[in-house]
């Protein structure tokens, strides 16, 4: 039976794929027949991914990639093209946090978060778009954040990067639409991952109070929306910011 999302045989590059949301996105796209290029700077975590999901050994490639490094990105996209012959879907998921109040934030922590979370998405989108233009078909999906829309104390760098990612998405959508390429952003709210699992209970309780659905989101919630936006049927959706936040920000 044909895949309902039209992803069978499509080549997808996912950054920050070794764990958390990136891991979930990879599993979801693979489940619909996509060919995967899994990129991460942490090769140990990426190797664990392949050990946990052995079915990917024959259908996916591993890329050691620092998304803030233009050479790494270009080399990674070149390898995808050499292995798969096309690059159809880019998911810009790689991101880091270095939290501190503005008055205490180190300049190098500001720079590093902007380099990975925003510049990295730009570099990947630029390289991927060049490949997608050849086939006049493509999906660029940027994983932004609700804090890029509403701000968050202690996350000036992260919030600014994610807000910038939203602006980048809209510009990509306008520039690439004539070539059959869409660009959209997803803004997750509080998603249950190994990172958020380490938060104190009182912080989690306070977060729940401002989420109308009274539950935290799951990695699968984000992976489903990525699958939808990557699909053949989503070709008339572009330049949009899709909230997946349980009503936390409306």
C-alpha angles and dihedrals in degrees: 000000000000116000109263092223096050093238099126107129096000114140115233129189114201120187121207086024100150099085148356118013093356091055091050093049091051092052092048096050092044089052088061094050102264121149110236137218105188114201128189138144090224105076095178091059091044091053090052088053090058092047091052093045104037093169088075094062093089099034106039137059128214121227125191100214136168098197091204089062113082094203092053090050096048092046090049094051091046090054091050090052092047094048100039105019093231144038111220106161131035120188111190099203104138112117144147137199129218102173128197138131113272093251090055101035115120117230091232090055090052091049096046095051092048090046095053102032100040111013089044091056090048093051093048093046092049093051094042094047091057089056095043094050090066091063095033090229131093149136123215113188119184121198103217124161142242088245088065086065102037105021126230131225111252094020106081092135095045093044092049092049093050092046088051089050089058090053091047090052094054092048093048089050092055096043098045102037094092088059095054094256122132127202125196138162130221118207109203120199122204104338123186108244135140087268096055091041088072094062119111116263093241090056091051091049091053091049092052090056092066097045110089093203088056095223137087121250124253131228087245090061090060094040091054092054091048089052091052094049091046092052129107089242094059094068093116095052114089139141091024132138109215115199118212099177111115090251094303089135123019 
